[in-house]
Structures are given as structure tokens and as C-alpha cells.
Amino acid sequence: MDTDAVIAVNQPSWDRLEALVRTRSLDAEQIDELIGLYQRTATDLSTVRSTNPDPVLTARLSMLLSRARSRITGARTPLWSHARAFVLEDFPAALWASRRGVLVAAAVLVAATLGSALAFGLDDSLRASIVPEPEQRRLATREFTAYYFQGQAGGFAANVWTNNAWITVQAVVFGVTGVWPLWMLVQNGLNLGLTGAVMGEYDRLGTFFVHLLPHGLLELTCVVIGAGAGLRLFWSWLRPGPLPRLWALARAGRSLVTVAIGLVPVLLVSGILEAFVTPSPLPAALRVAIGTGVWVVFLVYVVVLGRRAASRGITGDLSEEVIGDSVAVAA
């Protein structure tokens, strides 16, 4: 089938359908015409798919039909329904789809942290070359804990939230490079390990964990998820599979937007923990238990709802009504 010929023959009816869709008020005759043109265009789309699945034309007709269908039915999905679907389906599905990249990112962070802690903890001269001994003493005895008591808790939580959100968004956006997320993880791991080594040298390792775990488990998990999702974008560009490279990259990119948006409220929770729980006068065991409990709840949310959504074919991508139908390709 000649695509140009199909367009030439049917373009007037498609233009008329689009004009009717844009018309604010339709009379009875125009409504009948709208329904007829909708049915005819649906037949045209079916013909294009089955004979010559041109992706541009398929997407164009899919969008046109979606708008016409909405105009005919007059149905609107409530905002709360979209929010519910995002929280219970799209976001966990996008996280589950990125799980392999997240595991790689977690392994990089853990390796960098442990390696840094061991290297700086066992070699005093190496540690002193990075942080002079007077500064180590100030960090261990005063500055590490003083950080969590800066100003009002509400303002501190907001600052922490925006800073962590910015770091995570960078990992997502620059993930296509394949380098930035790994470098960011290595940097965080080195700093974390160095701080732990300094605190351990001055017998303050307990203080280090008590002030890190209540918020750090969730915060670092968000950073790892952002990096892992970014690595997934890089992998879809490197190995697109059966889809054209740009299509695979676009699909992964849309899912990444879902991840970035979904992590914003999670990072807000982490900021609240860091501002109100970490420096609180609660017993240390209780503070760690609160942070660990919130972290476990988030992991259960990701695994349970993510697997359930994935089993139903949800990927965290936009619906076909928005992006157009996918064309089958050979594996």
C-alpha cells in the first residue's frame, strides 16, 4: 500500500474530523458527521496498521481518534483517579522496570562506601591527606552532629528536600550518558566512607550510625533509584532491543519522568525524617527504628505493587491514547 496515496485520498476527511473535534458547539447534523468520520478514520487506521504500519501516520491517526472519541463520549477521568493510578500503578511499575539498573547502582554505592571506609580507616596518612587531623577532630566532636541542628526544623527539611531532589533529578536526566550516575554514586560512597572512617577513629561510630540511619536509608535509596533509572535510559539507548533506537529511548525517558516525579514526595518524607527525627531527643534505638520502618514500607510498596503492576502489563509509560499505538516489529 502506498502511504502517500492513502494520505492524499483520506486527508480531506481527516481534516474535517479534526475541524469538528475543535468546534466548540456542534448541532445534530455535525454530531452525526463526527461519528461517521470517526468510524471511517478508525477503519483507515486499521488498514494502515495491517498493510503498511507507518509509525508517523499511525501515531497521528491514533491521536486524532483519541480526541474524537473523547468528544463523542464526553467522558473525563477525574483527577483523583489519575493520582490514584500514578501512586498505585505507574510509579511502582516504573521502579520495578528499573530494578536491574537500581541493583547495579546499589552495588556501586556499597562498594565505594566500604572501600573508602576501609582505605581511610586503616591508613591514617591517607585520611590526613584528605582531611587534616584538626578538621577530623572538629568533624567527629562537633560538626557532624551540629549539621542536624541548623536553624528551624521546617526550613532545614525544605533545604534537605530540594537538595536531595536536585541530586536525584540530575542522576535521572544525565543518566543517558551512562557516566554521570556512576560518578555521582562513587562520590557519595567515598564521602560517606571517609566520614565513617573519621568518626570511627575518634570512637564516634555509634553517633555516625544513629545520625545517618533514621533518614539515610530512605534518602540513599532514592539516590540509588534515580541513578538506576538513569542507567536504564543509557541501556535503552545502547541496546534498544527490537524497537528502533529513538523509540526505545523515548519509552525509557517517559518512564524516567514517572520515576523523577514519584521520588519527589518520597524525598520529602526523607527530609522530614532528617529534620524532625534524626536530631530529636527520642532514644537512639527508636529513631533508628522509625527510619528503618519507613524504609521497609517503601521497599514493600515498590516490590509488591511494582510486581503486580508489571504482571498487568503496566510499565510506567504513558498510555497509547496519549503517545499513539505501538507498531509491531520483528524480534
C-alpha positions, 0 to 999 in steps of 0.5 A, a space after each residue: 500500500 502506498 502511504 502517500 496515496 492513502 494520505 492524499 485520498 483520506 486527508 480531506 476527511 481527516 481534516 474535517 474530523 479534526 475541524 469538528 473535534 475543535 468546534 466548540 458547539 456542534 448541532 445534530 447534523 455535525 454530531 452525526 458527521 463526527 461519528 461517521 468520520 470517526 468510524 471511517 478514520 478508525 477503519 483507515 487506521 486499521 488498514 494502515 496498521 495491517 498493510 503498511 504500519 507507518 509509525 508517523 501516520 499511525 501515531 497521528 491517526 491514533 491521536 486524532 481518534 483519541 480526541 474524537 472519541 473523547 468528544 463523542 463520549 464526553 467522558 473525563 477521568 477525574 483527577 483523583 483517579 489519575 493520582 490514584 493510578 500514578 501512586 498505585 500503578 505507574 510509579 511502582 511499575 516504573 521502579 520495578 522496570 528499573 530494578 536491574 539498573 537500581 541493583 547495579 547502582 546499589 552495588 556501586 554505592 556499597 562498594 565505594 562506601 566500604 572501600 573508602 571506609 576501609 582505605 581511610 580507616 586503616 591508613 591514617 596518612 591517607 585520611 590526613 591527606 584528605 582531611 587534616 587531623 584538626 578538621 577530623 577532630 572538629 568533624 567527629 566532636 562537633 560538626 557532624 552532629 551540629 549539621 542536624 541542628 541548623 536553624 528551624 526544623 521546617 526550613 532545614 527539611 525544605 533545604 534537605 528536600 530540594 537538595 536531595 531532589 536536585 541530586 536525584 533529578 540530575 542522576 535521572 536526566 544525565 543518566 543517558 550518558 551512562 557516566 554521570 550516575 556512576 560518578 555521582 554514586 562513587 562520590 557519595 560512597 567515598 564521602 560517606 566512607 571517609 566520614 565513617 572512617 573519621 568518626 570511627 577513629 575518634 570512637 564516634 561510630 555509634 553517633 555516625 550510625 544513629 545520625 545517618 540511619 533514621 533518614 539515610 536509608 530512605 534518602 540513599 535509596 532514592 539516590 540509588 533509584 534515580 541513578 538506576 533509572 538513569 542507567 536504564 535510559 543509557 541501556 535503552 539507548 545502547 541496546 534498544 532491543 527490537 524497537 528502533 533506537 529513538 523509540 526505545 529511548 523515548 519509552 525509557 525517558 517517559 518512564 524516567 519522568 514517572 520515576 523523577 516525579 514519584 521520588 519527589 514526595 518520597 524525598 520529602 518524607 526523607 527530609 522530614 525524617 532528617 529534620 524532625 527525627 534524626 536530631 530529636 531527643 527520642 532514644 537512639 534505638 527508636 529513631 533508628 527504628 522509625 527510619 528503618 520502618 519507613 524504609 521497609 514500607 517503601 521497599 514493600 510498596 515498590 516490590 509488591 505493587 511494582 510486581 503486580 503492576 508489571 504482571 498487568 502489563 503496566 510499565 510506567 509509560 504513558 498510555 497509547 491514547 496519549 503517545 499513539 499505538 505501538 507498531 509491531 516489529 520483528 524480534 
